[in-house]
C-alpha cells in the first residue's frame, strides 16, 4: 500500500486558527482494495469515532493535539499502526495586546515556536516592536488588525492580526464617599479610577440594572436615594480610542 495524507506529511505540524468550522484530516491509500480497509482514529492516543479515510475535527483551543490513524486490511489481516499522523496546533488568529505591554508568542500558541523571524508591515513598524529570538511582540502605539507574519526555523509561515487594547480601568469608591443623607433621602457617593495612565479622560456611567441601561455622566459624584440600588462603571478615553469598561460597582443608598 502507498499511503499519503492531507495538510502535512506524516508527523508534520499544521497550524490552524481557532474556529467553529471543521478541519478535515484525510489519509489516502493507493494500490489496495479500499473496500477491504478499516480505519481507527486517535486523538492524543485515545480512540475517536470515525471509520473512514476522513476525520472532521474542530480546533477550539490553543496548543497541540496529535491525531493518528490505524489501517486494518481485512483481506491480508494486516494492521498498519499510525499510518497517518498529524500534529494540529491551534492558535488565536486575532491577537489583542495591551498598550505598551509585551506579549509572548507562547501565550498565543501555548508553546514556543522556534522562530527565525517576525515580519511587520512597514506602516506598522513604529507601532510594534518584535523580537524573534525572545519570541515577543510589544505594542508601542495604537494599531488595529496589523498582519504580522511569524516564520519558523523549518520554514512555516503563520499569520496573525495584532490590535491594541487599552487597560481596563479599576474603579473604587472613595473612602467616606457615602456621606450623610441630604434632606434625609439621598446620600452622595464618589469614585476614583486607577490603571488609566495616559488617558485623555475617564467617563462614568450609572444604571438601575447591573447589565444594561447605563447612562453617561459628566460627573464622578452621584446622589443615591435611600433604599435604592445603583450600578456604576467607568471607561477611559485615549484620544479617539477607548478602553474596555471597568467592573461594575454596586451602591445601595
Buried (B, 14 or more C-beta within 10 A) or exposed (E): BEBEBBBBEBEEBBBBBBEEEEBEBBBEBEEBEEEEBEBBBBBEEEEEEBEEBBBEBEBEEBEBBBBBBBBBBEEEEEEBEBBBBBBBBBBBBEBEBBBBEEBEBEBBBBBEBEBBEBBBEEEBEEBBEBEBEEBBBBBEEBBEEBEBEBBBEEEBEBEBBBBBBBBBBEBEBEEEBBEEBEEEEBBBBBBBBEBBEEBEEBBBBBBEEEEEEBEEBEEBEBBBEEEBEBBBBBBBBBEEBBBEBBEBBEBEB
